[in-house]
Amino acid sequence: MGIAAMIALALAMGQAAPAAPADPAGAHEGIEGLYVANIMETATALELGADGRFQWVFSIGALDLSGSGRWRREGDDAVILTSDP
């Protein structure tokens, strides 16, 4: 998915939309979904997939950033993101 499409989706959703857990070990259970934050001319979104993949976008003015990779849960409060090379 392109950055413009992710930002448009983030703006349209406006909140997290948890997905059904697909991880048999439960390492990803309960926190998958789309997390969005929008303030004035800033838009950002983080999508945590049930398959352990993530996509992230950030846009402010003429600056657009994005990233993707793998994520894992560490304990009850931490999510570790590892970006693709």
C-alpha positions as CSV (number, residue, x, y, z in Angstrom):
1,M,0.0,0.0,0.0
2,G,1.4,3.4,-0.9
3,I,2.0,6.2,1.6
4,A,-0.8,8.4,0.2
5,A,-3.2,5.5,0.5
6,M,-2.1,4.7,4.1
7,I,-2.5,8.4,5.1
8,A,-6.0,8.5,3.4
9,L,-7.0,5.3,5.2
10,A,-5.6,6.7,8.5
11,L,-7.6,9.9,8.1
12,A,-10.8,8.0,7.2
13,M,-10.5,5.6,10.1
14,G,-9.7,8.0,12.9
15,Q,-9.2,5.2,15.5
16,A,-7.8,1.8,16.1
17,A,-9.7,-1.1,14.4
18,P,-8.5,-4.4,16.1
19,A,-8.3,-7.4,13.9
20,A,-9.1,-11.0,14.9
21,P,-6.1,-12.8,16.5
22,A,-4.3,-15.2,14.1
23,D,-1.3,-16.0,16.3
24,P,-1.6,-19.4,17.9
25,A,1.0,-18.6,20.5
26,G,-0.9,-15.5,21.6
27,A,2.2,-13.2,21.2
28,H,0.2,-10.7,19.1
29,E,-3.3,-11.3,20.7
30,G,-5.4,-8.2,21.4
31,I,-3.2,-5.4,20.1
32,E,-3.4,-5.9,16.3
33,G,-5.1,-3.1,14.4
34,L,-4.8,0.4,13.0
35,Y,-3.7,3.2,15.4
36,V,-4.1,6.7,14.1
37,A,-3.2,10.2,15.4
38,N,-4.1,13.4,13.6
39,I,-3.4,16.9,14.8
40,M,-3.9,19.9,12.6
41,E,-1.8,19.3,9.4
42,T,-0.1,16.1,10.9
43,A,-1.2,12.6,10.1
44,T,0.3,9.4,11.4
45,A,-0.8,5.8,11.4
46,L,0.6,2.5,12.7
47,E,-0.9,-0.8,11.5
48,L,0.0,-3.9,13.5
49,G,-0.9,-7.0,11.6
50,A,-1.9,-10.3,13.1
51,D,0.9,-11.9,11.1
52,G,3.5,-10.0,13.0
53,R,4.1,-7.3,10.3
54,F,3.7,-3.6,10.7
55,Q,3.4,-0.5,8.5
56,W,3.9,3.0,9.7
57,V,3.3,6.4,8.0
58,F,3.8,10.0,9.1
59,S,3.0,13.1,7.2
60,I,3.4,16.8,8.1
61,G,3.3,19.5,5.5
62,A,5.6,18.4,2.6
63,L,7.3,15.7,4.6
64,D,6.1,12.1,4.2
65,L,7.8,9.2,6.0
66,S,7.0,5.5,6.1
67,G,8.4,2.3,7.4
68,S,7.5,-1.4,7.6
69,G,8.9,-4.5,9.2
70,R,8.1,-7.0,11.9
71,W,6.7,-6.4,15.4
72,R,6.5,-8.5,18.6
73,R,5.1,-8.0,22.0
74,E,7.5,-8.0,25.0
75,G,5.8,-8.4,28.3
76,D,2.4,-6.7,28.8
77,D,3.4,-3.1,28.0
78,A,6.1,-3.1,25.2
79,V,5.8,-3.6,21.5
80,I,9.2,-4.0,19.7
81,L,9.3,-2.9,16.0
82,T,12.1,-4.1,13.8
83,S,12.3,-2.4,10.4
84,D,13.0,-4.1,7.1
85,P,16.4,-3.4,5.7
